[in-house]
């Protein structure tokens, strides 16, 4: 009997330990604390997004958001005399929805890096940096699919095709809006990441997706069989770095970005280095 109880208590204890580990919150130092100590630790999490936040073949973090945070780190040292160390701790880098949940549950100096769209609804849950780039949402398919030049033609051009998207993303909202307005019979499939959505359309000409422009240029650079449909371009979104509501570095990040950084040569180099010349030329055609 005692052995049975001991085993039961041990199992419960292990379960509680495991539960606490899996639900542990990421936490970084606040600006309020850092002002006094003159040092801070930031925790950076991310959701894989080519050109914005991703690991390269050597395991190093690269992307626009990564480089912006490095510049911000230097700014905090020079302007506020605070030495900052940064560490990456991404629990679900290949699941955008879980990434959002992770940032929401975090505390203090935690920053979420990805191609995260600023929306009024999200502003109620997160702190955002100022927008650092305007997104172009694109409808993409396998290159074998005939070109759609008018969104109003989508139900006939994409008849029998299914949309692939990600839960709780602005891309899902875009798909749902298109379904309601133009394509009531549209079938929708869900995947956890935009990379998987891209894989789906490359493999199957009966599927399409709505993703941010960076996925299109990555696919083109890697010579993947994808097609952009001009009728589906959407230029109404802006990206920002996301933070939990308890992150009091938010005003300092805004001070840095709005104080000339977004007009600087350094910023332009960051965009060019991470998006490449083909993306820069594409943006020039839209001006």
C-alpha positions as CSV (number, residue, x, y, z in Angstrom):
1,X,0.0,0.0,0.0
2,X,2.8,2.4,1.0
3,X,4.7,1.6,-2.2
4,X,1.6,2.2,-4.3
5,X,1.0,5.6,-2.6
6,X,4.7,6.5,-3.0
7,X,4.5,5.7,-6.8
8,X,1.3,7.8,-7.1
9,X,2.9,10.8,-5.3
10,X,6.0,10.5,-7.4
11,X,4.0,10.4,-10.6
12,X,2.0,13.5,-9.5
13,X,5.2,15.3,-8.6
14,X,6.8,14.6,-12.0
15,X,3.6,15.7,-13.7
16,X,3.6,19.0,-11.9
17,X,7.3,19.6,-12.6
18,X,6.8,18.8,-16.3
19,X,3.7,21.1,-16.4
20,X,5.6,24.0,-14.9
21,X,8.5,23.6,-17.4
22,X,6.2,23.5,-20.4
23,X,4.2,26.5,-19.3
24,X,7.2,28.5,-18.0
25,X,7.0,32.1,-19.2
26,X,9.9,33.9,-20.9
27,X,11.0,36.9,-18.8
28,X,13.4,39.7,-19.5
29,X,14.6,42.7,-17.4
30,X,12.4,45.8,-17.4
31,X,13.6,49.3,-18.3
32,X,12.7,50.5,-14.8
33,X,15.1,48.0,-13.3
34,X,17.8,48.5,-16.0
35,X,17.8,52.3,-15.3
36,X,19.1,51.6,-11.8
37,X,21.4,48.7,-12.5
38,X,22.7,50.0,-15.9
39,X,22.4,46.5,-17.3
40,X,19.6,44.4,-18.8
41,X,18.9,41.1,-20.3
42,X,16.5,40.9,-23.2
43,X,14.9,37.6,-24.3
44,X,14.1,37.4,-28.0
45,X,11.7,34.9,-29.4
46,X,10.7,34.6,-33.1
47,X,8.6,32.9,-35.7
48,X,10.4,31.8,-38.8
49,X,10.0,34.4,-41.5
50,X,12.5,34.7,-44.4
51,X,14.1,38.1,-44.5
52,X,12.7,39.1,-41.1
53,X,13.7,36.5,-38.5
54,X,15.2,33.1,-39.2
55,X,18.2,30.9,-38.6
56,X,20.7,30.4,-41.4
57,X,22.6,27.2,-42.2
58,X,25.2,28.0,-39.5
59,X,22.5,28.4,-36.9
60,X,22.9,32.2,-36.7
61,X,19.8,34.5,-36.4
62,X,19.4,36.7,-39.4
63,X,16.7,39.1,-40.7
64,X,15.4,42.7,-40.6
65,X,14.0,42.4,-37.1
66,X,17.3,40.8,-35.8
67,X,19.4,43.7,-37.2
68,X,17.0,46.3,-35.9
69,X,17.3,44.9,-32.4
70,X,21.1,45.0,-32.7
71,X,20.9,48.7,-33.6
72,X,18.5,49.3,-30.7
73,X,20.9,47.5,-28.4
74,X,23.6,49.9,-29.4
75,X,21.3,52.9,-29.0
76,X,20.3,51.9,-25.5
77,X,24.0,51.7,-24.5
78,X,24.9,55.1,-26.1
79,X,21.8,57.1,-25.2
80,X,20.8,55.6,-21.8
81,X,24.1,54.1,-20.6
82,X,22.5,50.6,-20.2
83,X,24.5,47.6,-21.3
84,X,22.1,45.0,-22.8
85,X,22.7,41.3,-23.4
86,X,20.3,39.5,-25.8
87,X,19.4,35.8,-25.9
88,X,17.1,33.8,-28.2
89,X,14.5,31.5,-26.7
90,X,11.9,30.5,-29.2
91,X,9.6,27.7,-28.1
92,X,7.6,27.4,-31.3
93,X,9.5,29.0,-34.2
94,X,7.6,27.1,-36.8
95,X,4.1,27.8,-35.4
96,X,3.0,31.4,-35.8
97,X,-0.1,31.1,-33.6
98,X,1.9,29.6,-30.7
99,X,4.5,32.3,-31.2
100,X,1.8,35.0,-30.6
101,X,0.6,33.1,-27.5
102,X,4.2,32.9,-26.2
103,X,4.8,36.6,-26.5
104,X,1.4,37.3,-24.9
105,X,2.3,35.2,-21.8
106,X,5.9,36.6,-21.5
107,X,6.9,39.3,-19.0
108,X,9.1,42.4,-19.1
109,X,12.0,42.7,-21.6
110,X,10.8,40.1,-24.2
111,X,10.6,40.9,-27.9
112,X,8.8,38.9,-30.6
113,X,10.5,39.0,-34.0
114,X,8.6,38.0,-37.2
115,X,6.5,39.4,-40.0
116,X,3.8,40.4,-37.5
117,X,1.1,42.8,-38.8
118,X,0.0,45.7,-36.6
119,X,-3.7,45.6,-36.1
120,X,-6.1,47.4,-33.7
121,X,-7.2,44.1,-32.2
122,X,-3.6,43.1,-31.5
123,X,-2.8,46.5,-30.0
124,X,-5.2,45.6,-27.2
125,X,-3.1,42.5,-26.3
126,X,0.5,43.5,-27.2
127,X,2.8,46.4,-27.3
128,X,4.2,47.2,-30.8
129,X,7.1,49.0,-32.2
130,X,6.5,51.7,-34.8
131,X,5.9,50.1,-38.2
132,X,9.3,49.4,-39.9
133,X,8.0,48.3,-43.3
134,X,4.8,48.1,-45.4
135,X,3.8,44.6,-46.3
136,X,2.4,43.5,-49.6
137,X,0.1,40.4,-49.2
138,X,0.2,38.2,-52.3
139,X,-1.9,35.4,-53.6
140,X,0.4,32.6,-54.8
141,X,-0.1,29.3,-56.5
142,X,1.9,26.7,-58.3
143,X,3.3,28.2,-61.6
144,X,1.0,25.9,-63.6
145,X,-2.2,27.8,-62.6
146,X,-3.5,30.4,-65.1
147,X,-2.9,34.0,-64.0
148,X,-5.6,35.9,-62.1
149,X,-5.5,39.6,-62.8
150,X,-8.8,40.6,-61.1
151,X,-9.7,39.4,-57.6
152,X,-13.4,39.4,-58.6
153,X,-12.5,36.5,-61.0
154,X,-11.1,34.3,-58.3
155,X,-14.1,31.9,-58.1
156,X,-13.9,31.1,-61.8
157,X,-10.1,31.2,-62.1
158,X,-9.5,29.1,-59.0
159,X,-12.6,26.8,-59.3
160,X,-12.0,23.6,-57.4
161,X,-9.0,24.9,-55.6
162,X,-8.5,25.1,-51.8
163,X,-6.9,27.9,-49.8
164,X,-4.1,27.1,-47.4
165,X,-3.6,29.5,-44.4
166,X,-2.6,29.9,-40.8
167,X,-5.1,30.3,-37.9
168,X,-5.2,33.7,-36.2
169,X,-3.1,35.4,-38.8
170,X,-4.1,38.5,-40.8
171,X,-3.6,36.2,-43.8
172,X,-6.4,34.0,-42.6
173,X,-8.6,37.1,-42.3
174,X,-7.8,38.1,-45.9
175,X,-8.8,34.6,-47.1
176,X,-12.0,34.7,-45.1
177,X,-12.8,38.1,-46.5
178,X,-12.2,36.9,-50.1
179,X,-14.4,33.8,-49.4
180,X,-17.2,36.0,-48.2
181,X,-17.1,38.5,-51.0
182,X,-16.0,36.6,-54.0
183,X,-15.7,32.8,-53.4
184,X,-18.4,31.4,-51.1
185,X,-17.6,27.8,-52.2
186,X,-13.9,28.1,-51.2
187,X,-12.5,25.3,-49.1
188,X,-9.9,26.3,-46.5
189,X,-7.1,24.1,-45.1
190,X,-5.0,25.1,-42.1
191,X,-1.3,24.6,-41.4
192,X,0.9,25.9,-38.5
193,X,3.4,27.9,-40.6
194,X,3.7,30.0,-43.7
195,X,6.6,27.8,-44.9
196,X,4.2,24.8,-44.9
197,X,1.6,26.8,-46.8
198,X,4.3,27.5,-49.5
199,X,5.2,23.8,-49.6
200,X,1.6,23.0,-50.2
201,X,1.2,25.2,-53.2
202,X,4.5,24.0,-54.7
203,X,3.4,20.4,-54.4
204,X,-0.2,20.8,-55.5
205,X,-1.6,23.0,-58.3
206,X,-5.1,22.7,-56.7
207,X,-4.1,24.9,-53.7
208,X,-3.4,28.6,-53.2
209,X,-2.3,30.8,-50.4
210,X,-2.1,34.4,-49.3
211,X,1.3,35.2,-47.8
212,X,3.6,38.2,-47.2
213,X,5.8,39.3,-50.1
214,X,9.0,37.9,-48.5
215,X,7.9,34.3,-49.1
216,X,7.4,35.0,-52.8
217,X,10.9,36.4,-53.2
218,X,12.4,33.6,-51.2
219,X,10.6,31.1,-53.5
220,X,11.8,32.9,-56.6
221,X,15.4,32.9,-55.3
222,X,15.2,29.2,-54.7
223,X,13.7,28.5,-58.1
224,X,10.5,27.1,-56.7
225,X,7.5,26.6,-58.9
226,X,5.3,29.5,-57.7
227,X,3.3,32.2,-59.4
228,X,2.1,35.6,-58.0
229,X,-1.4,36.6,-59.1
230,X,-1.4,40.5,-59.4
231,X,-5.1,40.6,-58.7
232,X,-4.5,39.4,-55.2
233,X,-1.9,42.1,-54.1
234,X,-2.9,43.8,-50.9
235,X,-0.8,46.8,-49.7
236,X,-2.7,47.8,-46.5
237,X,-0.6,46.1,-43.8
238,X,2.4,47.3,-41.8
239,X,4.8,45.1,-39.7
240,X,6.0,45.8,-36.2
241,X,8.1,44.2,-33.5
242,X,5.7,42.7,-30.9
243,X,6.1,42.8,-27.1
244,X,4.0,41.7,-24.1
245,X,2.0,44.5,-22.4
246,X,4.4,44.4,-19.4
247,X,7.3,45.4,-21.6
248,X,8.2,49.0,-20.6
249,X,10.9,49.2,-23.3
250,X,8.2,50.0,-25.8
251,X,8.5,53.8,-25.5
252,X,12.3,53.6,-25.8
253,X,12.1,51.5,-28.9
254,X,9.7,54.0,-30.4
255,X,12.1,56.8,-29.4
256,X,14.9,55.0,-31.2
257,X,12.9,54.2,-34.4
258,X,11.2,57.5,-34.7
259,X,14.3,59.5,-33.9
260,X,15.7,59.2,-37.4
261,X,16.6,55.5,-37.6
262,X,13.9,54.7,-40.2
263,X,15.3,57.3,-42.5
264,X,18.9,56.4,-41.9
265,X,21.5,54.8,-44.2
266,X,21.9,51.9,-41.7
267,X,18.2,51.1,-42.0
268,X,18.3,51.1,-45.8
269,X,21.3,48.8,-45.7
270,X,19.4,46.4,-43.4
271,X,16.4,46.3,-45.8
272,X,18.6,45.7,-48.8
273,X,20.9,43.1,-47.2
274,X,17.9,41.0,-46.0
275,X,15.5,41.3,-48.9
276,X,17.9,41.4,-51.8
277,X,17.9,43.5,-55.0
278,X,14.9,41.8,-56.6
279,X,12.7,42.8,-53.7
280,X,14.0,46.4,-53.7
281,X,13.4,46.7,-57.5
282,X,9.9,45.4,-57.0
283,X,9.1,48.0,-54.4
284,X,10.5,50.7,-56.7
285,X,7.9,49.6,-59.4
286,X,5.1,50.2,-56.8
287,X,6.1,53.8,-56.0
